[in-house]
Amino acid sequence: MKIPMVDLRAQYATIREEVDEAVSRVMEESAFILGAHVRDFEEEFAAWCGVRHAVGVNSGTAALHLALLAAGIGAGDEVITVPNTFVATVEAIAYTGARVVLVDVDPETLNMDVERLRHAVTAKTRAILPVHLYGNPADMEGILEVARSAGAVMLEDAAQAHGALHGDRRAGSMGRAGCFSFYPGKNLGAYGDGGAVVTDDREIADAVRMYANHGRSEKHAHHVVGWNERLDAIQAAVLRVKLRHIDAWNESRREMARLYDTLLEGVHGIVPVAPMKGTTPVYHLYVVRVERGSRDGLRRRLDEAGIASGIHYPVAIHRTPAFEHLGYREGDFPVAESASSKIVSLPIYPEIGEERVRAVVSEVRAWMESI
Ligand SMILES: *Cc1c(COP(=O)(O)O)cnc(C)c1O
């Protein structure tokens, strides 16, 4: 039995008719840029996130970049984020000309550590950009409190957390703006690249819309030098279909994660990364720490059994060549660095099913018992 990290073909098989119909409608209408599909998706996605506005863009990276610009971030400003994220979080800050400031993460949740954040704030801090890593909400209340007292905005990188809850608030809805990716493998994935910025702030929404569409508010009225970073109508049509299923898919991921938690309980040396209390995670990834023996050995064993695994992420941002210029050194973020040498992501996706989860765990158990 081959077990991949995600199986997009298995998911397509469950929604083929709906998707094919929606996509062919766009072709029939031949309205490929903006228009009704994008607008309808934006309205439905905003409502689902519990905010007033959503603006579709062409990637999660664009969502982060344009949300930062819309919040007025630029050269001379400092933006604080974490070292254990996908590189796009930090690229987006770099595009604005602002300085990237990293803070270490909490050893339990691997999300932004509020105390360390408090110490990293300076007079130049203009934005704080936590990441809801693996679909686990960061400590929004703690971070908001620090942002408020620093006079900075909180923006959320919710690219892995569609539908996750902090109390009863959706990820992406608590900061000035929330940034989503619809990369195909994300919990809500398009059939190509896509992203969105969600916000309650009309000015932020208007600014993102303008920046993403050549700096214009209406035809031929170009107010600023913008970009071409619009959400594609075909992707919007696919996303509208998938939005009808996302709650069930997230619930299925949670069930499979609970099964992993239960089955792994007795496996000595395997410690799942824990979501914060009071949150409802959406398990974009199911990540464990390998506290005993060789992580590579475990991954080899899984590979030989046809079971995929991953490391998210093997190299912290400050150890990445592209961001060496930030001037950080090995040892600056001990929690993130230690995690990056121990974590393994096990396969999880809505269609994985109990049998495959059991097969993964029995391979993990067999390896851990053999060492
Ligand atoms: C996927 C991802 C992004 C970037 O999204 P793209 O759509 O690939 O540009 C940003 N941040 C995080 C945490 C992500 O997982």
The ligand as an SDF file (V2000), in Angstrom:
LIG
                    3D

 15 15  0  0  0  0  0  0  0  0999 V2000
    2.0030   27.9380    1.3340 C   0  0  0  0  0  0  0  0  0  0  0  0
    2.4770   28.9890    2.2640 C   0  0  0  0  0  0  0  0  0  0  0  0
    2.7150   30.3160    1.8490 C   0  0  0  0  0  0  0  0  0  0  0  0
    2.7620   30.7300    0.4110 C   0  0  0  0  0  0  0  0  0  0  0  0
    1.6820   30.4660   -0.3650 O   0  0  0  0  0  0  0  0  0  0  0  0
    1.8160   30.3270   -1.9510 P   0  0  0  0  0  0  0  0  0  0  0  0
    0.3880   30.2490   -2.3750 O   0  0  0  0  0  0  0  0  0  0  0  0
    2.5870   29.0860   -2.2620 O   0  0  0  0  0  0  0  0  0  0  0  0
    2.4760   31.5570   -2.4680 O   0  0  0  0  0  0  0  0  0  0  0  0
    3.0350   31.2550    2.8130 C   0  0  0  0  0  0  0  0  0  0  0  0
    3.1450   30.9340    4.1060 N   0  0  0  0  0  0  0  0  0  0  0  0
    2.9490   29.6730    4.5420 C   0  0  0  0  0  0  0  0  0  0  0  0
    3.0780   29.3780    6.0030 C   0  0  0  0  0  0  0  0  0  0  0  0
    2.6280   28.6650    3.6290 C   0  0  0  0  0  0  0  0  0  0  0  0
    2.4610   27.4090    4.0800 O   0  0  0  0  0  0  0  0  0  0  0  0
  1  2  1  0
  2  3  1  0
  2 14  2  0
  3  4  1  0
  3 10  2  0
  4  5  1  0
  5  6  1  0
  6  7  2  0
  6  8  1  0
  6  9  1  0
 10 11  1  0
 11 12  2  0
 12 13  1  0
 12 14  1  0
 14 15  1  0
M  END
$$$$
